[in-house]
């Protein structure tokens, strides 16, 4: 049972970083949204609650001094309270969309690289297995004195190179960290983030518009205190205020929303520019892999032609050359398979996300 338990432990250890990464992203978004929500609720409570007023007055008409107490409620503040919470919600959505697309842009190429390295390890394992078979066959020929020992060691040297290549690829895989990424195309994520940007700005503009007007309701009472009179006399007041420049202000707010969207399209470091930069990098890598694959395919074809020319010759020189060509084909197979896989992944990524 010990080997099985050990396997389970290894699987859990390998899965733990991904789980922790997904949890950290989720916790970050939840924590930030909780902060925004509590800030918005505090501001909303402040805006919804009437203001208490009180003081002493001395009328200019010569009447006795009065004690005045009451409360004032702003209708504009009541509307601001609801809009403030809406601004917080939209800000939270914007943060979520921004973090998601930023992570996908940042880890797009490392994700492809990790998959390519894993595929390369599989190619190396297949080549090493074939090379091991060739080494065993050559060892038998050395024992039968049909092949020299240096020829056998040349094959073993190539196997050592393959094993070193495998270890290097596995080391690179272990060094690449990839958090949990959404499978949604990048172009859709960018569009969602753009929409969130505009919605958040519209909510901010709507909140600012509430400063253009107000209806204040005031109620309370006054009491004569010098000399003290009997009875507390109630009073009420309605005050209407309106900014005469509100139409111009609203136009500027609308233009600011549009200007914000235009700015985000060209802002250095924003996701729209990041998406275009990633497209350029992917396109350049596709061209590089196409050139690499073409050269490898030509080398593979040449090795195949040389191998055909040897035919069934069984001289020592022919056997040595055949082993060299066979080994070369195995090594070229690793490189060709790696280049082909990378090219397919890059093309698939480009078609899906742009």
C-alpha positions, -999 to 999 in steps of 0.1 A, spaced: 0 0 0 29 24 6 36 30 -32 -1 39 -38 -1 63 -8 31 78 -21 15 83 -56 -15 100 -40 7 123 -20 26 133 -51 -6 140 -69 -19 162 -41 14 181 -39 13 188 -77 -24 199 -75 -19 221 -45 -3 251 -62 -31 254 -88 -57 252 -60 -39 278 -40 -36 301 -70 -73 298 -78 -82 305 -42 -58 335 -40 -74 351 -71 -109 345 -58 -99 358 -23 -84 390 -38 -115 398 -58 -138 390 -29 -117 411 -5 -116 441 -28 -154 439 -35 -161 436 2 -140 467 8 -159 486 -19 -193 474 -6 -186 485 30 -173 519 19 -204 524 -3 -228 513 25 -212 537 49 -215 566 25 -251 555 17 -261 555 54 -246 589 58 -266 602 28 -299 586 38 -298 598 74 -314 632 81 -292 659 96 -301 671 131 -300 709 135 -302 731 166 -292 764 179 -302 798 193 -316 827 173 -321 863 181 -346 878 156 -338 913 142 -374 924 149 -367 926 186 -385 894 195 -371 873 224 -343 848 219 -354 815 205 -342 778 209 -345 761 175 -342 723 170 -351 701 141 -340 678 113 -332 682 76 -335 656 48 -320 660 13 -339 643 -16 -308 646 -37 -288 627 -10 -314 600 -10 -308 594 -47 -271 596 -42 -273 568 -16 -286 543 -41 -263 554 -69 -233 552 -46 -240 515 -40 -245 510 -78 -211 527 -84 -195 503 -60 -211 472 -77 -199 483 -111 -164 491 -98 -163 456 -84 -173 441 -118 -147 463 -135 -120 450 -111 -130 414 -116 -129 418 -154 -96 437 -153 -78 411 -131 -91 382 -153 -79 397 -186 -46 409 -172 -38 374 -159 -48 358 -192 -26 382 -211 3 378 -187 3 340 -187 -8 332 -223 27 326 -236 40 308 -205 9 285 -207 17 276 -243 54 272 -234 46 248 -206 23 227 -228 50 226 -255 77 215 -230 54 187 -218 49 175 -253 87 177 -259 92 154 -229 69 129 -246 88 132 -279 121 127 -260 108 96 -243 98 81 -276 131 89 -292 150 76 -262 131 43 -264 139 39 -301 175 48 -295 177 23 -266 166 -4 -290 193 6 -315 219 6 -287 209 -29 -276 212 -41 -312 245 -24 -317 258 -39 -284 250 -74 -298 270 -66 -329 299 -54 -309 298 -87 -290 298 -105 -323 327 -82 -334 307 -68 -363 309 -33 -349 335 -13 -330 330 -1 -294 335 36 -303 306 33 -327 285 20 -298 296 48 -275 286 74 -301 250 61 -298 252 62 -260 265 97 -261 234 107 -281 212 90 -255 229 110 -227 221 142 -247 184 131 -249 183 125 -212 199 158 -205 173 175 -228 145 157 -209 158 169 -175 162 205 -188 126 205 -201 113 191 -169 132 217 -149 117 245 -170 82 230 -166 86 230 -128 97 267 -129 67 279 -148 38 291 -127 3 294 -142 -27 304 -121 -62 292 -130 -72 309 -163 -106 313 -179 -111 296 -212 -131 326 -226 -114 341 -257 -93 372 -250 -112 393 -274 -144 386 -255 -127 394 -222 -114 427 -235 -148 436 -248 -163 428 -214 -137 449 -197 -143 478 -220 -180 476 -213 -173 476 -176 -151 506 -180 -179 526 -197 -206 514 -172 -185 524 -142 -179 558 -157 -216 563 -165 -225 555 -129 -199 580 -117 -214 606 -141 -249 599 -129 -237 604 -93 -221 637 -102 -253 649 -118 -271 647 -85 -251 678 -74 -270 699 -99 -302 700 -78 -317 694 -44 -349 695 -25 -343 699 12 -371 691 37 -367 707 71 -390 702 102 -386 711 138 -398 735 164 -387 766 183 -391 776 219 -388 811 234 -362 811 262 -357 847 273 -382 850 289 -393 814 289 -426 810 272 -451 781 274 -453 757 244 -430 744 217 -440 757 183 -434 735 153 -422 747 119 -415 732 85 -396 743 54 -390 731 18 -360 745 0 -354 739 -37 -320 745 -54 -310 741 -90 -277 748 -107 -283 769 -138 -253 754 -155 -266 718 -152 -272 713 -189 -236 723 -197 -224 702 -169 -243 671 -181 -229 676 -216 -193 676 -202 -200 645 -181 -213 627 -212 -183 637 -232 -160 626 -203 -174 591 -205 -167 589 -242 -132 604 -238 -125 579 -210 -133 550 -234 -111 565 -261 -82 570 -236 -84 533 -225 -80 522 -261 -46 539 -264 -34 539 -227 0 523 -222 -4 492 -200 -41 488 -205 -55 455 -217 -64 468 -252 -28 477 -259 -17 446 -242 -39 425 -264 -24 441 -296 11 436 -283 4 399 -276 -10 395 -311 23 409 -325 44 386 -304 23 355 -314 25 365 -350 63 368 -348 66 335 -330 45 318 -357 68 331 -384 98 319 -364 84 284 -359 74 281 -396 110 289 -406 123 265 -380 100 237 -391 108 242 -428 146 238 -421 140 208 -399 119 191 -426 146 197 -452 172 182 -429 149 152 -422 143 146 -459 181 148 -466 188 122 -439 161 99 -454 177 102 -488 212 94 -474 198 64 -456 182 51 -488 216 54 -506 233 31 -480 207 4 -487 216 -30 -473 254 -24 -472 268 -43 -442 304 -29 -441 316 -14 -408 316 21 -423 281 16 -437 268 3 -404 284 33 -386 269 58 -411 235 41 -409 235 44 -371 245 81 -374 217 88 -398 191 68 -377 202 87 -346 200 120 -365 165 112 -377 154 105 -341 169 138 -329 153 156 -358 120 139 -350 121 155 -315 128 190 -329 103 186 -358 76 174 -335 83 202 -310 82 229 -338 51 214 -353 33 214 -319 43 249 -310 32 261 -345 -2 244 -341 -8 258 -306 2 293 -317 -21 293 -347 -49 279 -326 -44 305 -299 -44 333 -326 -75 321 -343 -94 317 -310 -85 349 -292 -82 375 -320 
